[in-house]
C-alpha cells in the first residue's frame, strides 16, 4: 500500500472510531428525549392535518371564525361557542361546569378548544367523531345553546352578510346556508387553533435549555411513573379511553357517581366511569380539572391521578415537579381578532329566553 493510501486509511479509521465514541456518549438531555419519544410523546405540529370531507379555504375559515363568536346561534342570542371555549382564557371558560341556556349549569367541565383537532374524538365521552360533529352538539343541547337546526338556518339566512359568506365558502352549492355547512365552517376555524412551540416542543427538537432543571425532572417522573400510558401523542392525551379509578376510584368530591361517562354512549357495562384521557396541552391554563371540574390545583390533580390510575403515591415534591413539566406544555396561542358580524334584519328570529 502506498504511503498516501495508508494515511487515508488511518484517518478513516480514526474518524469512524470518533463517531462511535460520540454516539455512545449521550447527554442527559439526549437520553431524556429518547425516553420521551419511546414513551410516545411528540412535539406538536404547527399546523393540523386536513380534515375528512372538509377541505379548508380562507373563506371557510373566516366564516367559521364569525360563527364561533356569534351568540345568535343560540336560542337566547347570548351564548356563543366562545362563551364556553374562550380563546382568551385557555380555550375554555375556567368554570367547574359551563353555564348555559336559562342559567342552567352543564354536567361536565368544558374542554379546551385549543389543539382539539389532534384528539381521537371530541367530548369527554368521545361521542363526536370529529369537530364537525362536535360543533352541532352544543347548539342543540337544551342545557347549552338550546337551539334547533331549522332555527339556526333561518337566523343565518335572514342576514345578507351571512348568505354572501356561505356562498363564497361553499362555492357551487345551490343552497350553501345549511346546518351541516355551519358545522364545517366552525371546524375549519377550529383547525387553526393550534398552540405550537411550547418549551417542551423546543426541548424535543434539540434545545437542551428549553426546559429548566425542575421541568426536566418532572418529565422524567412523568415517564417513569407511567403517566404516558394514557397521556401520549402530540396532544399528550386525547387518544384513548380509560376508567377513572383504574386502580382506586376517587370519592364523590372528584368523581360524581351519577356521571358514568362513556357508558351513556355505548350502553356497555364495561364503559361505566370510562372517559377519554384528557389532553394535557396548556393544562396549566385550564383549571379546574377532570370532567367534574372539582379540582383547582394542578399538583393535587397529579396526586389524584397517581393514586386513581397508577396505584402510586406521588408526594408533594414529585407532584410539584410533574406540574412544572406540565407547565412546559403551554404553547403559543394564535392571535384571533374579534370579527365584525353581519347585521340582523327585520326577519331575523327574535331571542328566546
Secondary structure, DSSP 8 states (H G I E B T S, - for coil): --HHHHHHHHHHHHHHHHHHHHHH---HHHHHHHHHHHTTB----SS----TT----HHHHHHHHHHHH-GGGSTTS---HHHHS-TTTTTS--SSS-B-GGG-B-SS-----TTGGGSSSBSTT--BSSHHHHHHHHHH-TTTT---HHHHHHHHHT-HHHHHHHHHHTTT-TT---HHHHHHHHHHHHTT------HHHHHHTT-GGGS-HHHHHHHHHHHHTTGGGTS-BTTTS-S-EEETTSSS---TTTS-TT--BTHHHH--GGGTTEEE----TTGGGS-SBTTTT-B--HHHHHHHHIIIII-----HHHHHHHHHHHHTT----------------TTS-----
